[in-house]
Structures are given as C-alpha cells and as structure tokens.
Amino acid sequence: MPKVPIIMPQLGESIAEATVVRLTVNVGDQIETDQEVIEVETNKAVMSVTTPCQGLVESITAEVNETYPIGSTLGYIEASIEDAERLNTLQPPATVDNEASADEAAPATDSQNRPAQSLEIPASLNGAAFQSPRLKARLLELGIHPTDAGVIPGSGTAGRVTIRDFEAYFETLSRLPSKKASPMRLAVADSMRRSWTRPLATLGVSISLEPILAHRKTLSPSPGPALYLAKALAIALSEYPQSAGRLVGDKIFLPGSIDIGVAVEVEDGVVVPVFANLDKQPLAELPAQYKKFLQAAKEKRLPEEAKRPSIASVTNFGTLGVHWATPIPLPNETMIVGLGYGEKRPFWDEKAERFVPRLEAELTISFDHRVIDGGQSGRLVRRIMALLAAPETL
C-alpha cells in the first residue's frame, strides 16, 4: 500500500518549529482522517498534529522531546491509492535505464526533517529568533540568557538555532579555559543588554578645552573636565527637558528633576554615582562630593542619594587616551555624553588670519532615537558647547 507522510503543519504565522511532547497513537493503529496522532508544543501553545487521511500507522519517526521544523516528516500512514493520489504522495514506479543496472539507480531521498519547499517560514523577530521550548528550558537550566544563544550559527529553518546546535556549541565552549564572572560584570552585562533593546544613535563635535583649564585654576579644589561637562549637560537639559524624556507606551514622560550620573571605573566594571538636581548645584561644591562618591564607588558602598536613577550621564573616556567612542546609556537614561582625549590641534583664528595651536577634544552624545532626533540632539550639543566655552556661567 502507498505511504502518506505525517507532516509538521504550519502552526502559526510566526511559528518555525515545535517540540513533540506526546504520541497519541501507536504503530499499527487504525486511524481516521483529522485524528490527532502527535501533540506538540510551540512558544505559544500546545497543539495537535492530525492525519491527512484514514489508514494504518505504518511508522512514527518523531521522538518525544525532540524539536522539528515546520514541514518535517513525523511518520507515515499506509493509505489507499485514492488518498495517496489526492494528497499527491503517490510515487510513480521506478524505471531503470536499459544501459544502467538497477544497482546504479539513484537512491530515494529521505524527506525526514526536511522543510516542505512550498511552506514559507518568515525569518523575522519571531522567526529567526524563535527558540523552541526545549532550547529555552536548557538555557534556563544553565543560567544562560536567551539572547546569548544568538551567537550560535543555526542549522534550523531560516537559520534558527536548534537544541542540537546549542549542545554542540556548548560542548566546544566547555573545553576552553574560563573563570566565574563577578557580580559587577554580570550587572553591567545585564544593563547593557537591556539598553541595547532601544535604537541608539551617536553624534560628535570637537570642542576647546582651554576655557575649562583656565577656569579650573580659579577654584580649589578644582573640578575635573567630567564635572564641567556634567554641569553643562544638567543646565542644557533643564532648558530642553524634552530631550531627557522617557518613552513608555504612547507617552513621553519628562524628568521630575535633573539627576546626572558620572561614570566611574572600578574593578571589573563601571559604577555611575548620581548627582541629584545637578542644574541647581554650584560647580564649586561638586569636587568634594565627587571625591566622596569616587571613594565609595571603589569600595562598592555608594550612599543612597547616589543610587537614584539618572536621566543622563557623562563619561570621560579621554583619560584612557581614547579620542572618540560611542558609549551606551543605562536603561533608565535617555542619553550619555562622552569626552575624548585632549590634544593640541591647529585652529584657524579668523582675527589673526592664521592657524594657532589649541587644546581640543571630541565630545559625543549617544541617545535614544525614539525620543530625540538629530535636530534636537544637535541643538543640545550646541548649548553644551556654549556653556563649556564660558565656564564662569556654570
């Protein structure tokens, strides 16, 4: 009798594969059309795989707890010739060329685990990034975030990562030397992962550091460039509060206070103590407060007032000799402003009509592009530049 395959059906527009959780029939059972034979689980629900016709269960090739892509062959039914013809599964009798022996005839191709060519599997956020329940359970068992599986080359439909892909990757990985990640590193990793769920953009300009360096000499203790930048950012955001808004649903919530963080490098990570209401604090009082925060950060004992969520932060990557960077704002922040390495550069002096040496650095701003557009960010940067050019106004 002809055999009709039991195919993993298209279970939903964004469903790429499913995991077998239960076999509801046995080999040799007599079955009817549309009878449930296999129960499968997707990332959305438990569903049934039914038979395309009546007949006898000839074989079940699917295994419980295994994941199969849409279009895979899960078993076979011994059916009538009429049903096989209707379902277009009746194979023509094999013919052998007179000039070739039967041993040289091409072998039949096994269709198991091969997606049906007529099925369109969308490779979208819910498609290519699809993870089977079994894979999700394995990641949870190992304490691995689902997004970390994205680095694994997938062999499933539309490049999806299967449980076999993951186990092979994990076996290779386990042979490499490793060490336990510190709680600080894990916290930074989690923050950056959540931050990267937003569309971020970065722009940069060159600024003169000379007004800041000249003004520092008038204050004791003198603020560092990062504090000048933080104060300028706070004043600019108090004038353009919509630039620090937070998009939640269909609303943009404006900040209740201008709380600015200043990134501090500590062992195995970064801590961002927050200066509350920085737009209202005198610049001269910031060095003592920063020194206290810096020491507390290195000891991992920040005071509660420095732990409040910030609306934006600054980072001075110039201390590392870096000219330009694209820092990432924390999940609760709309933007982060960075300052690069200062160096002497030729600057065209219009009055003297000649190039003169000037100490310059790159200033960058990385922002949530859902909230801020290029025009807004450009105006904000211009305002920060004007404030830094006249530090006595801070």
C-alpha positions as CSV (number, residue, x, y, z in Angstrom):
1,M,0.0,0.0,0.0
2,P,1.2,3.6,-0.6
3,K,2.6,5.6,2.3
4,V,1.4,9.1,3.1
5,P,3.7,11.2,5.3
6,I,2.5,12.9,8.5
7,I,3.9,16.4,8.2
8,M,4.6,19.0,10.9
9,P,2.0,21.6,9.9
10,Q,2.2,25.4,9.8
11,L,1.1,26.1,13.3
12,G,1.0,29.9,13.1
13,E,2.4,32.8,11.0
14,S,5.5,33.2,13.2
15,I,5.9,29.6,14.3
16,A,9.1,28.0,12.8
17,E,9.3,24.7,14.7
18,A,7.7,22.8,17.5
19,T,8.7,20.2,20.1
20,V,7.0,16.8,20.3
21,V,5.5,16.3,23.8
22,R,3.3,13.3,23.4
23,L,2.5,10.5,20.9
24,T,-1.3,9.8,21.0
25,V,-1.2,6.7,18.7
26,N,0.9,3.6,18.2
27,V,2.4,2.0,15.2
28,G,-0.3,-0.4,13.8
29,D,-3.2,1.6,15.0
30,Q,-6.1,2.2,12.6
31,I,-6.8,5.9,12.3
32,E,-9.4,8.2,10.8
33,T,-9.0,11.5,8.8
34,D,-8.1,14.5,11.0
35,Q,-7.4,12.3,14.0
36,E,-4.8,13.6,16.5
37,V,-1.6,11.5,16.3
38,I,1.0,13.8,17.9
39,E,0.9,16.6,20.5
40,V,3.4,19.3,20.0
41,E,4.4,22.5,21.9
42,T,5.4,25.8,20.4
43,N,6.4,29.0,22.1
44,K,2.7,30.0,22.2
45,A,0.6,26.9,22.9
46,V,0.3,23.1,22.9
47,M,-1.2,22.0,19.6
48,S,-2.1,18.8,17.7
49,V,-0.8,17.2,14.6
50,T,-3.6,15.4,12.8
51,T,-3.7,12.9,10.0
52,P,-4.4,13.9,6.4
53,C,-6.4,10.7,5.7
54,Q,-7.5,7.4,7.2
55,G,-5.3,4.4,7.2
56,L,-2.9,2.4,9.3
57,V,0.0,4.0,11.2
58,E,3.0,2.5,9.4
59,S,5.7,4.3,11.5
60,I,6.3,7.2,13.8
61,T,9.8,8.7,13.2
62,A,9.3,11.7,15.6
63,E,10.6,11.3,19.1
64,V,9.2,12.9,22.3
65,N,11.1,16.0,23.5
66,E,12.7,16.5,20.1
67,T,12.2,19.7,18.1
68,Y,11.3,19.6,14.4
69,P,10.9,22.5,11.9
70,I,7.7,23.1,10.1
71,G,7.3,20.8,7.1
72,S,9.3,17.9,8.7
73,T,8.0,14.3,8.2
74,L,7.0,12.9,11.6
75,G,5.8,9.4,10.4
76,Y,3.9,7.5,7.7
77,I,0.4,6.2,7.2
78,E,-0.4,3.2,5.0
79,A,-3.3,4.7,2.9
80,S,-5.4,3.9,-0.1
81,I,-4.2,4.6,-3.6
82,E,-7.1,7.1,-3.9
83,D,-5.9,9.1,-0.8
84,A,-2.3,9.0,-1.9
85,E,-3.2,10.4,-5.3
86,R,-5.5,13.0,-3.8
87,L,-2.6,14.1,-1.5
88,N,-0.1,14.0,-4.3
89,T,2.1,11.5,-2.5
90,L,1.8,8.5,-4.8
91,Q,5.2,7.7,-6.2
92,P,5.5,6.5,-9.8
93,P,7.1,3.1,-10.3
94,A,10.8,3.2,-10.5
95,T,12.3,2.8,-14.0
96,V,15.8,1.6,-14.8
97,D,17.7,2.7,-17.9
98,N,18.5,-0.1,-20.2
99,E,22.1,1.0,-20.2
100,A,22.3,1.1,-16.4
101,S,21.8,-1.6,-13.9
102,A,19.4,-1.3,-11.0
103,D,22.3,-1.0,-8.6
104,E,23.3,2.2,-10.3
105,A,19.9,3.8,-10.0
106,A,19.8,6.9,-7.8
107,P,18.7,6.2,-4.2
108,A,15.4,7.8,-3.0
109,T,15.9,10.9,-0.8
110,D,14.6,10.7,2.7
111,S,12.4,13.6,3.4
112,Q,12.5,13.4,7.2
113,N,13.4,16.7,8.9
114,R,13.4,18.5,5.6
115,P,11.1,21.5,5.4
116,A,8.4,21.4,2.7
117,Q,9.5,23.7,-0.1
118,S,6.1,25.2,-0.5
119,L,5.9,26.4,3.1
120,E,7.1,30.0,3.7
121,I,8.7,30.4,7.1
122,P,9.1,34.1,8.0
123,A,12.6,35.0,9.2
124,S,11.6,37.8,11.4
125,L,11.9,38.7,15.1
126,N,9.5,35.9,15.9
127,G,11.0,33.7,13.2
128,A,14.8,33.7,13.0
129,A,14.9,34.5,16.7
130,F,12.5,31.7,17.6
131,Q,13.6,29.3,20.3
132,S,11.9,26.1,21.0
133,P,10.5,25.3,24.4
134,R,13.2,22.6,24.9
135,L,16.0,25.1,24.0
136,K,14.6,27.7,26.3
137,A,14.4,25.1,29.1
138,R,18.1,24.2,28.5
139,L,19.2,27.8,28.6
140,L,17.2,28.4,31.8
141,E,18.8,25.2,33.3
142,L,22.3,26.6,32.6
143,G,21.5,30.1,33.6
144,I,22.2,31.5,30.1
145,H,20.2,34.5,28.8
146,P,18.2,33.7,25.7
147,T,19.9,36.4,23.7
148,D,23.3,34.8,24.3
149,A,22.2,31.9,22.0
150,G,22.2,34.4,19.1
151,V,25.9,34.0,18.6
152,I,25.4,30.3,17.6
153,P,25.1,29.5,13.9
154,G,21.7,27.9,13.4
155,S,21.0,24.9,11.2
156,G,17.3,25.0,11.6
157,T,14.7,26.6,9.2
158,A,15.7,30.2,8.3
159,G,18.9,29.8,10.3
160,R,17.2,29.1,13.6
161,V,19.2,27.7,16.5
162,T,18.1,24.1,17.4
163,I,18.8,22.3,20.6
164,R,21.5,20.2,18.7
165,D,23.2,23.4,17.6
166,F,23.3,24.7,21.1
167,E,24.6,21.4,22.7
168,A,27.4,21.2,20.1
169,Y,28.3,24.8,20.7
170,F,28.2,24.4,24.5
171,E,30.4,21.2,24.3
172,T,33.0,23.2,22.3
173,L,32.8,26.1,24.7
174,S,33.2,23.9,27.7
175,R,36.7,22.8,26.6
176,L,38.0,26.4,26.8
177,P,39.5,27.9,29.9
178,S,37.0,30.0,31.9
179,K,36.5,31.9,35.2
180,K,33.4,32.9,37.1
181,A,32.1,36.4,36.1
182,S,31.9,38.8,39.0
183,P,28.6,40.2,40.2
184,M,29.7,43.6,39.0
185,R,30.5,42.3,35.5
186,L,27.1,40.4,35.3
187,A,25.3,43.6,36.4
188,V,27.0,45.7,33.7
189,A,26.2,43.0,31.1
190,D,22.6,42.9,32.1
191,S,22.3,46.7,31.9
192,M,23.9,46.9,28.5
193,R,21.7,44.1,27.2
194,R,18.6,46.0,28.3
195,S,20.0,49.3,26.9
196,W,20.6,47.8,23.5
197,T,16.9,47.0,23.1
198,R,16.5,50.6,22.0
199,P,17.5,52.3,18.7
200,L,20.6,54.3,19.8
201,A,22.4,57.0,17.7
202,T,25.6,58.9,18.3
203,L,26.9,62.3,17.0
204,G,30.1,64.1,17.9
205,V,31.8,67.5,17.7
206,S,35.2,69.0,18.6
207,I,35.4,71.4,21.5
208,S,38.1,73.6,23.0
209,L,39.3,72.6,26.5
210,E,41.2,75.8,27.1
211,P,38.3,77.8,28.7
212,I,37.8,74.9,31.2
213,L,41.5,74.6,32.0
214,A,41.8,78.3,32.6
215,H,38.7,78.3,34.8
216,R,39.9,75.4,36.9
217,K,42.7,77.5,38.2
218,T,40.2,79.8,39.9
219,L,38.7,77.0,42.0
220,S,40.2,75.0,44.8
221,P,39.7,72.1,44.8
222,S,39.3,72.3,41.1
223,P,36.7,70.2,39.2
224,G,37.8,67.8,36.5
225,P,36.6,68.1,32.9
226,A,33.9,65.4,33.5
227,L,32.3,67.6,36.2
228,Y,32.3,70.6,33.9
229,L,30.6,68.5,31.3
230,A,28.1,67.1,33.8
231,K,27.2,70.6,35.0
232,A,26.8,71.9,31.4
233,L,24.7,68.9,30.5
234,A,22.4,69.5,33.5
235,I,21.8,73.1,32.6
236,A,21.2,72.3,29.0
237,L,18.7,69.6,29.9
238,S,16.9,71.9,32.3
239,E,16.4,74.2,29.3
240,Y,15.4,71.3,27.0
241,P,13.7,68.8,29.3
242,Q,12.0,67.0,26.4
243,S,15.5,65.8,25.4
244,A,15.6,63.7,28.5
245,G,12.1,62.4,28.2
246,R,11.3,58.7,28.6
247,L,9.1,56.9,26.1
248,V,6.6,54.5,27.7
249,G,3.8,53.2,25.5
250,D,2.4,56.2,23.6
251,K,3.6,58.8,26.1
252,I,6.8,60.7,26.8
253,F,7.4,61.4,30.4
254,L,9.5,64.4,31.2
255,P,12.1,64.3,34.1
256,G,10.9,65.4,37.5
257,S,14.5,66.5,38.4
258,I,17.8,66.9,36.6
259,D,19.8,64.0,38.0
260,I,23.0,63.3,36.2
261,G,25.3,60.4,36.6
262,V,29.1,60.4,36.2
263,A,30.7,57.1,35.2
264,V,33.5,55.8,37.4
265,E,35.7,52.9,36.5
266,V,36.1,50.3,39.3
267,E,37.5,46.8,39.4
268,D,35.8,44.7,36.7
269,G,33.1,47.2,35.8
270,V,31.7,50.7,35.9
271,V,29.7,52.5,38.6
272,V,27.6,55.6,37.9
273,P,27.1,57.7,41.1
274,V,24.3,60.2,40.5
275,F,24.3,64.0,41.4
276,A,20.7,64.9,42.2
277,N,19.4,68.3,40.9
278,L,22.7,69.0,39.4
279,D,21.4,72.0,37.4
280,K,20.9,73.7,40.8
281,Q,24.2,72.8,42.5
282,P,27.1,75.2,42.4
283,L,30.1,74.0,40.4
284,A,32.5,74.8,43.2
285,E,30.8,72.3,45.5
286,L,31.0,69.3,43.1
287,P,34.7,68.3,43.6
288,A,34.2,67.4,47.3
289,Q,31.0,65.5,46.5
290,Y,32.7,63.7,43.6
291,K,35.6,62.7,45.8
292,K,33.3,61.1,48.3
293,F,31.3,59.3,45.6
294,L,34.6,58.1,43.9
295,Q,35.9,56.5,47.1
296,A,32.5,55.0,47.9
297,A,32.3,53.5,44.4
298,K,35.7,51.9,44.7
299,E,34.5,50.3,48.0
300,K,31.2,49.4,46.4
301,R,29.4,51.4,49.2
302,L,27.7,54.2,47.4
303,P,25.4,56.3,49.6
304,E,21.7,56.0,48.9
305,E,21.5,59.5,47.4
306,A,24.0,58.5,44.7
307,K,22.0,55.4,43.7
308,R,18.9,57.2,42.4
309,P,18.1,56.7,38.7
310,S,19.7,59.2,36.5
311,I,18.1,60.8,33.4
312,A,21.5,61.1,31.6
313,S,25.2,60.6,32.4
314,V,28.7,61.6,31.3
315,T,31.8,59.6,30.8
316,N,35.4,60.8,30.3
317,F,37.0,58.1,28.1
318,G,39.7,60.7,27.3
319,T,41.6,59.5,30.5
320,L,42.2,56.2,28.7
321,G,43.8,58.0,25.7
322,V,40.7,57.4,23.6
323,H,39.7,60.2,21.1
324,W,36.2,59.0,20.0
325,A,33.7,56.5,21.3
326,T,30.0,55.5,21.3
327,P,29.1,54.9,24.9
328,I,25.8,53.3,25.7
329,P,23.3,55.0,28.1
330,L,21.9,53.0,31.0
331,P,18.4,51.5,30.6
332,N,16.9,54.3,32.7
333,E,18.7,57.1,30.8
334,T,17.9,58.8,27.5
335,M,21.4,59.7,26.7
336,I,25.1,59.7,27.7
337,V,27.7,62.4,26.8
338,G,31.3,61.4,26.4
339,L,34.6,63.4,26.4
340,G,37.6,62.3,24.5
341,Y,41.4,62.7,24.8
342,G,42.6,66.3,24.7
343,E,45.4,67.2,22.3
344,K,46.9,70.2,20.6
345,R,45.5,70.8,17.1
346,P,45.8,73.6,14.6
347,F,42.8,76.0,14.8
348,W,42.1,78.8,12.3
349,D,42.0,82.1,14.1
350,E,39.8,84.5,12.0
351,K,41.2,87.7,13.7
352,A,44.8,86.7,13.2
353,E,44.1,85.0,9.9
354,R,46.4,82.2,10.7
355,F,46.4,78.8,12.4
356,V,47.1,78.7,16.1
357,P,47.6,75.7,18.4
358,R,44.5,74.9,20.5
359,L,43.8,72.1,23.0
360,E,40.8,70.2,21.7
361,A,38.8,67.1,22.5
362,E,35.9,65.2,20.9
363,L,32.5,65.4,22.6
364,T,30.0,62.7,21.7
365,I,26.4,62.2,22.6
366,S,24.6,58.8,22.3
367,F,20.9,59.0,22.7
368,D,17.6,57.1,22.4
369,H,16.5,57.9,18.8
370,R,12.9,57.2,19.7
371,V,12.8,60.2,21.9
372,I,15.4,62.6,20.3
373,D,16.0,63.4,16.6
374,G,19.1,64.8,15.0
375,G,17.9,68.4,15.2
376,Q,17.2,68.1,19.0
377,S,20.5,66.4,19.7
378,G,22.4,69.0,17.6
379,R,20.8,71.9,19.5
380,L,21.5,70.3,22.8
381,V,25.2,69.8,21.9
382,R,25.5,73.4,20.7
383,R,24.1,74.6,24.0
384,I,26.6,72.3,25.9
385,M,29.4,73.7,23.8
386,A,28.4,77.3,24.6
387,L,28.3,76.6,28.3
388,L,31.7,75.0,28.3
389,A,33.1,77.9,26.3
390,A,32.0,80.2,29.2
391,P,32.6,78.0,32.3
392,E,32.1,81.0,34.6
393,T,28.4,80.7,33.8
394,L,28.1,77.2,35.2
